[in-house]
């Protein structure tokens, strides 16, 4: 039995049906029809807008757009110095690039500034704003930030410097006293789509300022939209679609240089941005000054772009190394806390790079499905600073707000937060947050969920169907790639692939369908041939040497059937993360290392997911008593033993009789000097002679007198096979024959039969 990591939620489509006429109008395949229904896209208008990307809104309807454009034009007329104030993530540097290049095209006297993540933090910085005033800037335009910069904006507005805020983040209870606020969520305006990214807002301003904005801007908007994980619906779909078209048809110089460094030369999709372009632009700001990323995006010269892209690649590789190092330490700490029953994980350590703690926190949450806070301890500043990530069931912002007295500064939303707190408050905060989670866990299931769009059959998986589904691209937040469920599909082959066999590759079903499950290579040893599986995942087209074939990217899998796994080889090793779900069965002469260790035949105190037969049992009946208590689970047959007696066998009865007769006729036996001679006479091996003599001792047939073996005159007649030693040897041979040397399929059949007899 393999339990799923997620609770699978299959979409209900009873009230969302596409009519046959509409399906015929758009030539929808059955699988495409089901996917659209699962996403509640069922009318002809909705389907047409989705497939054609017809979501465009007038930028003039966004808040203060006219006012902002008039002030910028005034600055152009007066040759005022303008500062574009950006942010250090991918959305921030793309926003900065769009607006700086727009103003340059208009002939503006423009500079730009991106704050340092570590020394200045996110958003308007008082010192940076004041420096701009002192240097003669008369207009500051924020991009991808500013809506929470009340004090800093008032500081410069009071000195006669106007601030135009362009932002997309959540608006607080009050608005800053800026000259103009260009924001899709402005409460006094009704812009049709609220969820643009920072680059999207900057592009809307560029559209109003320029008659024909460069197509490169659309590519930048696509990067910002995908990297910032904003909603992939409505207008964002159109912006990303058009941006991807630009990237594939007229690849801009900076992006070309970036992808060359990454060794990527294929079709650019939203996944290319999400996994290759976005992380590289983000890496610079995570480790150093993000200005490098902005400089790359602003250049038009290939030689300069290649030079800058090489530096960006260096930071990305360094970022990956740092993340890996911290993640290994954090995972070990998390495992220990989970073992202690913690429901909120707080992991703190000195010399952890603050710029990557959010990435590490996400990995811990993905592994343990518990809200996680990771902190770097800075003794010199006497504070700890870091990032938190949450699960759907828990608002990180709310539970941190309840402990605000322990925190110096924090900000965030439902799924993530950043904070600073005194070092001495780390443990009290952990205790308080864990208490909150312990109470919540009694009321709400913390099992993570995964939405499944459609349950399909193996026959539905074809290159043509997958190619048809790709018409729904781009996928992203709020419009995820369709997730499918496959039930009772048989495993043909399972193996670990990649470095250290970290990933799982499966061959499935009658069509030998290929499937990949990243970071789950350890399951290869748990999946037997012809074992039926349920799984959920997405569908892709795999291309190799010009051949295309369908491929499943597994997101989770489960098996409700009994699994009997052969670990009798010395080359196989067992290691489990959660030992509380594992029962270890050992021989009765051993001490029990933990409460989860049992002797063969002993009653289990709780049901387990995994049962490990660590050692060879004394008897088959003891093994049978254990098996009768097990239902669907994973049974690991390790069955270690000191030595095997199966091939030694047991002496024939004629040998016992001949040995007794020889000792009786001779009168005594000096085993040391006459043992080998007796073996030759009886035509048996020394081990058999020793065993025969032990049985005679057990039955009182012989005794020792002055280092000689003699017949015991007081013995009574007994059957050889009544000896406990003889019976133990018979039992051991029986155990070894079945459990060590029988065909594994026959052994599995025997185990299943014994379990069915309970």
C-alpha positions in Angstrom: 0.0 0.0 0.0 1.3 3.5 -0.9 -0.7 6.3 0.6 -1.1 9.5 -1.5 0.5 12.7 -0.3 -2.6 14.7 -1.3 -6.3 14.5 -1.0 -7.4 14.4 -4.6 -10.4 16.6 -5.4 -12.1 15.6 -8.6 -13.9 18.6 -10.2 -17.6 18.5 -10.2 -19.1 19.4 -13.7 -22.7 18.5 -13.3 -23.8 22.1 -13.5 -21.2 23.1 -16.1 -21.9 21.3 -19.3 -20.9 22.3 -22.8 -23.7 21.7 -25.3 -23.2 19.4 -28.3 -23.7 22.4 -30.6 -20.9 24.4 -28.9 -18.6 21.4 -28.9 -19.2 20.9 -32.6 -18.7 24.7 -33.3 -15.2 24.7 -31.7 -14.4 21.1 -32.8 -13.8 20.1 -29.1 -12.4 16.7 -28.5 -14.1 14.8 -25.6 -11.0 15.3 -23.4 -10.9 19.1 -24.2 -14.6 19.4 -23.5 -14.2 17.7 -20.1 -11.2 20.0 -19.2 -13.1 23.2 -20.1 -16.1 22.0 -18.1 -13.9 21.3 -15.1 -12.7 24.9 -15.3 -16.3 26.2 -15.7 -15.7 27.5 -19.2 -18.8 26.4 -21.0 -20.4 29.2 -23.1 -19.4 29.9 -26.7 -18.3 33.4 -25.7 -16.0 32.2 -22.9 -14.5 29.5 -25.1 -13.8 31.9 -27.9 -12.2 34.5 -25.6 -10.1 31.8 -24.0 -8.8 30.3 -27.3 -8.3 33.6 -29.1 -7.0 35.5 -26.1 -9.4 38.4 -26.5 -8.9 40.1 -23.2 -7.8 43.8 -23.6 -8.8 46.7 -21.4 -8.4 50.4 -22.0 -5.4 51.7 -20.0 -7.1 55.1 -19.7 -9.6 53.5 -17.3 -7.0 52.7 -14.7 -6.8 55.0 -11.7 -5.1 58.4 -12.2 -3.8 57.4 -15.6 -4.6 60.7 -17.2 -3.2 62.6 -14.3 0.1 60.6 -14.4 0.5 61.0 -18.1 0.0 64.8 -17.9 2.6 65.1 -15.1 5.1 63.0 -17.1 4.5 65.1 -20.2 5.0 68.2 -18.1 8.3 66.8 -16.9 9.3 66.2 -20.5 8.5 69.7 -21.5 10.5 71.2 -18.6 13.4 68.7 -19.0 12.9 67.7 -15.4 15.0 64.9 -13.9 12.9 61.8 -13.5 13.7 58.8 -11.3 12.2 55.4 -11.9 12.2 53.6 -8.5 12.0 49.8 -9.0 12.1 46.5 -7.1 14.7 43.7 -6.9 12.6 40.7 -8.2 11.9 39.7 -11.8 8.7 41.7 -11.9 10.5 44.7 -10.5 13.4 44.7 -13.0 11.0 44.1 -16.0 8.8 47.0 -14.8 11.8 49.2 -14.4 13.0 48.4 -17.9 9.7 49.0 -19.5 9.3 52.5 -17.9 12.9 53.6 -18.3 13.0 52.6 -22.0 9.6 54.3 -22.5 10.9 57.6 -21.0 14.2 57.4 -22.9 12.2 57.0 -26.2 10.4 60.2 -25.3 13.7 62.0 -24.7 13.3 62.2 -20.9 16.2 63.0 -18.6 15.7 59.8 -16.6 17.6 57.7 -14.1 16.6 54.5 -12.3 17.2 53.0 -8.9 16.6 49.5 -7.4 16.9 49.2 -3.6 19.1 46.6 -2.1 17.1 43.7 -0.6 19.4 43.5 2.5 20.4 47.1 3.3 17.2 48.9 2.2 14.5 46.4 1.9 11.3 46.4 -0.2 9.6 49.5 -1.3 10.3 53.2 -0.9 13.4 53.8 1.2 13.7 57.1 3.1 17.4 57.6 2.5 17.1 56.7 -1.2 14.2 59.1 -1.7 16.0 61.9 0.1 19.1 61.3 -2.0 17.0 61.7 -5.1 15.7 65.0 -3.9 19.2 66.2 -3.1 20.4 65.3 -6.6 17.7 67.4 -8.2 15.1 64.8 -9.1 11.7 66.5 -9.3 9.6 63.5 -10.3 9.8 59.9 -8.8 7.8 57.1 -10.5 7.7 53.9 -8.5 7.1 50.6 -10.3 6.0 47.3 -8.7 6.1 49.1 -5.3 5.0 52.3 -3.5 1.5 51.6 -2.3 2.7 51.1 1.2 5.3 53.9 1.2 3.3 56.5 3.0 6.0 58.1 5.1 8.7 58.2 2.4 6.3 59.6 -0.2 5.1 62.3 2.1 8.7 63.2 2.9 9.5 64.1 -0.7 6.1 65.5 -1.6 6.4 68.0 1.2 9.7 69.0 -0.4 8.0 69.7 -3.8 9.0 66.4 -5.5 6.0 64.7 -7.0 5.6 60.9 -6.8 3.6 58.8 -9.2 3.0 55.3 -7.8 2.5 52.5 -10.2 1.9 49.3 -8.3 -0.2 46.1 -8.1 0.2 45.0 -4.5 -2.6 44.9 -1.9 -3.9 48.4 -0.9 -4.0 49.1 2.8 -6.7 51.0 4.7 -5.2 54.3 3.6 -3.5 55.5 0.4 -0.2 57.3 0.3 -0.3 61.0 -0.4 1.2 60.7 -3.9 0.7 63.0 -6.8 -0.9 60.1 -8.7 -1.6 56.4 -8.0 -1.8 54.1 -11.0 -3.2 50.8 -9.6 -5.7 48.3 -11.0 -7.3 47.8 -7.5 -7.7 51.5 -6.7 -11.0 51.7 -4.6 -12.2 54.8 -6.4 -11.9 53.4 -9.9 -13.3 50.3 -11.6 -10.6 48.9 -13.9 -12.0 45.7 -15.3 -9.1 43.4 -14.2 -7.5 43.7 -10.8 -4.6 41.3 -11.0 -2.0 42.7 -13.3 1.7 42.4 -12.2 4.0 45.4 -11.8 5.2 45.0 -15.4 1.6 44.9 -16.6 0.8 48.2 -14.9 4.0 49.8 -16.2 3.1 48.5 -19.7 -0.3 50.1 -19.4 1.4 53.4 -18.6 3.7 52.9 -21.6 0.8 52.3 -23.9 -0.7 55.6 -22.9 2.6 57.5 -23.4 3.7 55.9 -26.7 1.8 55.5 -29.9 3.5 52.2 -30.7 5.3 50.6 -27.7 8.1 48.3 -28.7 7.1 44.6 -29.0 9.9 43.8 -26.5 7.7 45.3 -23.8 5.2 42.5 -24.3 8.0 39.9 -23.7 8.9 41.7 -20.5 5.3 41.8 -19.3 5.1 38.0 -19.9 8.2 37.5 -17.8 6.9 39.7 -15.0 3.5 38.1 -15.0 4.7 34.5 -14.9 7.6 35.1 -12.5 5.3 37.0 -10.0 2.7 34.2 -10.0 -0.3 36.6 -10.6 -3.5 35.3 -11.9 -3.3 33.7 -15.4 -6.8 34.9 -16.3 -8.4 37.7 -18.3 -6.1 40.3 -19.5 -3.0 38.6 -18.2 -3.6 35.7 -20.6 -3.6 38.0 -23.6 -0.4 39.8 -22.4 1.4 36.5 -21.8 0.3 35.0 -25.1 1.5 38.0 -27.0 4.7 38.2 -25.0 5.5 34.5 -25.7 4.9 35.1 -29.4 7.5 37.9 -29.4 10.0 35.7 -27.5 9.6 32.9 -30.1 9.4 35.1 -33.3 11.8 37.9 -32.5 13.9 36.8 -29.5 15.2 40.0 -27.8 18.9 40.4 -27.4 19.0 40.2 -23.5 16.8 37.1 -23.4 18.7 35.4 -26.1 22.0 36.0 -24.2 20.3 34.7 -21.0 19.0 31.5 -22.6 22.4 30.9 -24.3 24.0 30.9 -20.9 21.3 28.5 -19.7 21.9 26.2 -22.7 18.3 26.5 -23.8 17.4 26.6 -27.5 13.9 25.2 -27.7 10.4 26.8 -28.0 9.8 29.3 -25.2 6.7 28.6 -23.1 5.4 29.8 -19.8 7.5 27.0 -18.2 10.6 28.4 -19.8 10.0 31.7 -18.1 8.9 30.0 -14.8 11.9 27.7 -14.5 14.7 29.3 -16.5 14.3 33.0 -17.2 12.5 34.1 -14.0 14.7 32.3 -11.5 17.9 33.8 -13.1 16.5 37.4 -13.0 15.5 36.8 -9.4 18.8 35.2 -8.4 20.7 38.5 -8.7 18.5 40.4 -6.3 18.5 37.4 -3.9 22.3 37.5 -3.5 23.5 41.0 -4.5 22.3 44.1 -6.2 19.5 43.5 -8.7 20.7 46.4 -10.9 22.7 43.8 -12.9 19.5 42.1 -14.0 18.0 45.5 -15.0 21.1 46.5 -16.9 20.9 43.2 -18.9 17.3 43.8 -19.8 18.0 47.4 -20.9 20.9 46.7 -23.3 20.4 46.4 -27.0 24.0 45.3 -27.7 24.7 41.5 -28.0 28.3 41.7 -26.7 27.2 43.6 -23.6 24.2 41.3 -23.1 26.4 38.2 -23.2 28.8 39.8 -20.7 26.0 40.6 -18.3 24.2 37.3 -18.9 27.3 35.5 -17.9 27.3 37.3 -14.6 23.7 36.6 -14.1 24.3 32.9 -14.7 27.1 33.0 -12.1 24.7 34.3 -9.5 22.1 31.8 -10.4 24.6 28.9 -10.0 25.7 30.4 -6.7 22.1 30.7 -5.6 21.4 27.1 -6.4 24.5 26.0 -4.4 23.4 28.1 -1.4 19.8 26.9 -1.5 21.0 23.2 -1.7 23.3 23.7 1.3 20.7 25.4 3.5 18.0 23.1 2.4 19.9 20.0 3.5 20.4 21.5 7.0 16.8 22.7 7.1 15.3 19.4 6.1 17.3 17.6 8.8 16.0 20.1 11.4 12.5 19.8 10.0 12.5 16.0 10.2 13.5 16.2 13.9 10.7 18.6 14.7 8.2 16.6 12.8 9.3 13.5 14.7 8.7 15.4 18.0 5.1 16.2 16.8 5.5 19.8 15.8 2.7 21.2 13.6 4.5 24.5 12.9 8.2 24.3 11.8 10.5 27.1 12.8 14.1 26.5 11.6 16.8 29.0 12.7 20.5 29.0 12.1 23.4 31.4 11.9 25.0 32.2 8.5 22.0 31.3 6.4 21.7 33.7 3.4 18.5 35.7 3.9 18.0 36.1 0.1 17.1 32.4 -0.4 15.2 31.5 2.8 11.8 31.8 1.0 12.9 29.2 -1.5 14.0 26.8 1.2 10.9 27.4 3.2 8.8 26.4 0.1 10.8 23.2 -0.2 10.2 22.3 3.4 6.5 23.0 3.1 6.3 20.9 -0.1 7.9 18.0 1.8 6.1 18.1 5.2 2.9 20.1 4.3 3.3 22.2 7.5 3.6 26.0 7.8 7.3 26.8 8.0 9.4 29.8 9.1 13.1 29.9 8.3 15.3 32.5 10.0 18.9 33.6 9.8 20.3 34.5 13.2 22.5 37.6 13.1 24.3 37.9 16.4 25.9 41.2 15.5 22.4 42.8 15.0 20.8 40.8 17.8 18.0 39.8 15.5 16.8 37.0 13.3 15.4 37.7 9.9 13.7 35.4 7.4 10.8 34.1 5.4 7.7 32.0 6.1 5.6 29.9 3.8 2.2 28.4 4.6 -0.4 25.8 3.5 -3.9 26.5 2.1 -5.6 25.8 5.4 -3.6 28.4 7.4 -3.2 32.2 6.9 0.4 33.0 7.7 -0.4 36.7 7.9 -3.2 36.0 10.5 -1.3 33.6 12.8 1.8 35.9 12.8 -0.5 38.9 13.5 -1.6 37.1 16.7 2.1 37.1 17.9 3.0 40.6 16.7 4.3 41.4 20.2 7.1 38.9 19.6 8.0 40.3 16.2 9.8 43.5 15.4 8.6 43.8 11.8 6.7 41.7 9.4 4.6 41.8 6.3 2.9 39.3 4.0 -0.3 37.5 3.0 -2.1 34.2 3.3 0.7 32.0 1.9 3.9 33.9 2.7 5.5 36.4 4.9 8.8 38.0 5.8 9.9 39.2 9.3 12.5 40.4 11.7 12.5 39.6 15.5 14.8 39.6 18.5 16.9 36.4 18.9 15.5 35.7 22.3 12.0 35.6 20.9 12.6 32.8 18.5 11.7 30.0 20.9 8.7 31.7 22.4 7.4 32.5 18.9 7.9 28.8 17.9 6.0 27.6 21.0 3.1 30.0 20.4 2.8 29.2 16.7 3.0 25.5 17.3 0.2 25.8 20.0 -2.0 27.6 17.5 -1.4 24.9 14.9 -1.9 22.0 17.4 -5.3 23.5 18.2 -6.2 24.0 14.6 -5.2 20.5 13.7 -7.9 19.2 16.0 -10.5 21.1 14.0 -9.2 21.1 10.4 -7.5 18.4 8.4 -4.0 19.5 7.4 -3.8 17.0 4.6 -2.9 19.0 1.4 -5.3 18.9 -1.5 -4.7 18.6 -5.2 -7.4 19.6 -7.7 -8.0 17.0 -10.4 -9.7 18.2 -13.6 -10.7 14.9 -15.3 -10.4 11.2 -14.8 -9.3 9.6 -18.0 -8.4 6.1 -19.4 -5.1 5.0 -20.8 -6.6 5.1 -24.3 -7.3 8.9 -23.9 -3.5 9.6 -23.7 -2.3 10.4 -27.2 0.0 12.9 -28.8 -3.0 14.4 -30.7 -5.0 14.9 -27.6 -2.1 16.4 -25.8 -1.4 18.7 -28.7 -5.0 19.8 -28.7 -4.9 20.6 -24.9 -1.9 22.8 -25.6 -4.3 25.2 -27.3 -5.3 26.2 -23.8 -1.9 27.6 -23.0 -0.6 29.7 -21.2 -1.2 27.9 -17.9 -0.4 29.4 -14.5 -2.0 30.7 -11.3 -5.8 30.3 -11.3 -5.6 28.5 -14.7 -3.4 25.5 -14.0 -2.3 22.9 -16.5 -5.0 20.2 -16.6 -4.5 17.6 -14.0 -5.7 14.1 -14.9 -6.4 11.0 -12.9 -5.5 7.4 -14.1 -6.9 4.5 -12.1 -5.7 0.9 -11.9 -3.0 1.2 -14.4 -0.4 -1.6 -14.1 3.3 -1.0 -13.5 5.5 -2.6 -16.2 8.8 -1.3 -15.0 10.0 1.1 -12.3 13.5 2.5 -11.9 15.3 5.4 -10.4 17.0 7.8 -12.9 19.3 10.9 -12.7 21.9 11.8 -10.2 21.7 9.4 -7.2 18.6 7.9 -8.7 16.6 10.8 -7.3 13.8 10.6 -9.9 11.3 7.9 -10.7 10.6 6.6 -14.2 7.7 4.3 -14.8 6.5 2.3 -17.8 2.8 1.8 -17.4 -0.1 -0.1 -19.0 -0.6 -2.0 -22.2 0.7 0.9 -24.3 3.9 1.1 -22.2 3.1 4.7 -21.3 6.1 6.6 -20.0 5.8 8.6 -16.7 8.2 10.7 -14.6 7.9 11.6 -10.9 10.5 14.1 -9.9 12.3 13.6 -6.5 10.7 10.3 -5.9 13.3 7.8 -7.1 13.0 5.9 -3.7 9.6 4.6 -4.8 11.3 2.4 -7.5 12.0 -0.3 -4.9 8.4 -0.2 -3.6 6.7 -0.7 -7.0 6.4 -4.3 -8.2 5.8 -5.5 -11.7 2.1 -5.7 -12.6 1.2 -3.7 -9.5 -1.9 -1.5 -10.2 -1.6 2.2 -9.4 -3.8 5.2 -9.2 -2.0 8.4 -10.1 -2.6 12.1 -10.9 -0.5 14.2 -13.2 -0.2 16.4 -16.3 0.4 15.3 -19.9 3.3 16.3 -22.1 4.7 15.4 -25.4 8.2 13.8 -25.2 10.4 14.3 -28.2 13.5 12.2 -28.7 15.4 11.8 -32.0 12.5 13.3 -33.9 10.0 10.8 -32.4 7.1 12.1 -30.3 5.3 10.1 -27.6 3.0 11.0 -24.7 4.4 11.3 -21.2 2.8 11.7 -17.8 4.4 14.1 -15.3 3.2 12.5 -12.0 2.1 14.8 -9.2 1.0 12.0 -6.8 0.3 8.3 -6.8 -1.3 5.7 -4.6 -1.8 2.0 -4.3 -4.5 0.5 -2.1 -3.3 -3.0 -2.6 -0.9 -5.1 -0.5 2.7 -4.7 -1.5 5.3 -7.4 -0.7 8.8 -6.1 -1.3 11.9 -8.2 -1.6 14.7 -6.7 0.5 16.6 -9.9 1.2 19.6 -8.8 -0.9 22.5 -7.2 1.0 22.6 -4.5 -1.6 19.2 -3.1 -0.6 18.9 -0.8 2.4 15.8 0.6 4.2 15.4 4.1 5.4 12.1 5.7 6.4 11.4 9.4 7.2 8.6 8.8 9.6 9.4 5.8 11.8 6.1 6.0 13.7 4.4 4.5 10.7 6.7 1.5 10.5 6.6 -1.7 12.6 9.9 -3.8 12.8 9.5 -7.5 13.5 12.5 -9.3 15.1 13.3 -12.6 16.8 12.5 -13.0 20.5 16.1 -13.3 21.6 16.8 -9.7 20.6 16.1 -6.6 22.7 13.5 -4.2 21.4 15.2 -0.9 20.3 11.8 1.0 20.3 8.1 0.7 21.0 7.6 0.0 17.3 9.7 -3.2 17.4 7.8 -6.5 17.9 8.6 -10.1 18.2 7.2 -12.6 15.7 3.7 -13.6 16.7 3.3 -10.7 19.1 0.2 -8.5 18.9 0.6 -5.1 17.3 -0.4 -2.1 19.4 -1.5 0.0 16.4 -2.0 -0.4 12.7 1.1 0.5 10.6 1.6 1.5 7.0 4.8 -0.5 6.7 5.9 -3.8 8.3 9.5 -4.8 8.1 10.4 -8.5 8.7 13.9 -7.7 9.9 15.1 -11.2 10.8 14.3 -14.7 9.8 11.6 -16.1 12.2 12.2 -19.1 14.4 9.2 -20.9 12.9 6.7 -20.4 10.1 3.9 -20.5 12.7 5.3 -17.4 14.4 5.4 -15.7 10.9 1.8 -16.8 10.3 0.7 -15.3 13.6 2.2 -12.0 12.5 0.8 -12.0 9.0 -2.7 -12.6 10.3 -2.7 -9.2 11.9 -1.7 -7.3 8.7 -4.2 -5.9 6.2 -3.3 -3.8 3.1 0.1 -2.4 3.8 3.7 -2.6 2.6 5.6 -5.7 3.8 9.4 -5.5 3.5 11.1 -8.9 3.6 14.6 -8.3 4.9 15.0 -11.6 6.8 18.6 -11.3 7.9 20.3 -14.4 9.4 23.7 -15.4 10.7 24.1 -18.5 8.5 21.9 -20.8 6.4 21.4 -24.5 7.3 19.2 -25.2 4.3 22.0 -26.5 2.1 23.6 -28.4 5.1 20.3 -30.3 5.4 19.6 -32.8 8.1 21.3 -36.3 8.5 19.3 -39.4 7.4 17.9 -41.7 10.0 20.3 -44.4 8.9 23.2 -42.1 9.8 21.8 -41.6 13.3 21.4 -45.4 13.8 24.9 -46.2 12.4 26.5 -43.6 14.6 24.9 -44.9 17.7 25.8 -48.5 16.8 29.5 -47.5 16.2 29.8 -45.8 19.6 28.0 -48.7 21.3 30.3 -51.3 19.7 33.5 -49.4 20.4 32.4 -48.5 23.9 33.5 -44.8 23.7 34.5 -42.1 21.3 37.3 -39.6 21.5 35.8 -36.9 19.2 39.1 -35.0 18.9 41.2 -37.9 17.6 38.5 -40.2 16.2 35.9 -37.8 14.8 37.2 -37.6 11.2 37.6 -41.4 11.1 34.0 -41.9 12.2 32.9 -39.4 9.6 34.6 -41.4 6.9 33.1 -44.6 8.2 29.6 -43.1 8.3 30.2 -41.2 5.0 28.9 -37.9 6.5 30.3 -34.4 6.9 31.7 -33.2 10.2 28.8 -30.8 10.7 26.4 -33.7 10.4 28.3 -35.7 12.9 28.3 -32.8 15.4 24.6 -32.4 14.9 23.9 -36.1 15.4 25.9 -36.0 18.7 24.0 -32.9 19.9 20.7 -34.7 19.2 22.0 -37.8 21.2 22.9 -35.5 24.1 19.4 -33.8 23.9 17.8 -37.3 24.1 20.2 -38.5 26.9 21.5 -41.3 24.7 25.1 -40.4 25.4 27.2 -38.6 28.1 30.8 -37.5 28.7 33.2 -39.5 30.9 36.8 -38.2 31.1 36.7 -36.4 27.7 35.2 -39.5 26.1 31.7 -39.9 24.7 30.0 -43.0 26.0 26.6 -44.6 25.8 24.3 -43.6 28.7 23.2 -47.0 30.2 20.2 -45.3 31.9 18.7 -43.8 28.7 15.2 -44.9 27.5 14.1 -45.5 24.0 12.9 -42.3 22.2 12.3 -41.3 18.6 15.1 -39.3 17.0 12.6 -36.8 15.7 11.3 -36.2 19.2 14.5 -34.2 20.0 13.9 -30.4 20.3 17.1 -29.9 18.4 16.0 -32.2 15.6 12.6 -30.4 15.4 14.3 -27.0 15.4 16.5 -28.0 12.6 13.5 -29.3 10.6 11.7 -26.1 11.3 14.6 -23.9 10.3 15.0 -25.8 7.0 11.3 -25.3 6.4 11.6 -21.6 7.2 14.6 -21.1 4.9 13.2 -23.2 2.1 10.1 -21.0 1.9 11.4 -17.6 3.0 14.9 -17.5 1.5 15.0 -19.9 -1.5 11.4 -20.3 -2.8 10.4 -18.5 -6.0 9.4 -15.0 -4.9 6.0 -15.1 -6.6 5.2 -18.4 -4.8 6.4 -16.8 -1.5 4.1 -13.8 -2.1 1.2 -16.1 -2.8 1.9 -17.9 0.5 2.0 -14.6 2.4 -1.3 -13.5 0.8 -3.0 -16.8 1.6 -1.9 -16.5 5.3 -3.2 -12.9 5.5 -6.5 -14.0 4.0 -6.9 -16.6 6.8 -7.2 -13.9 9.5 
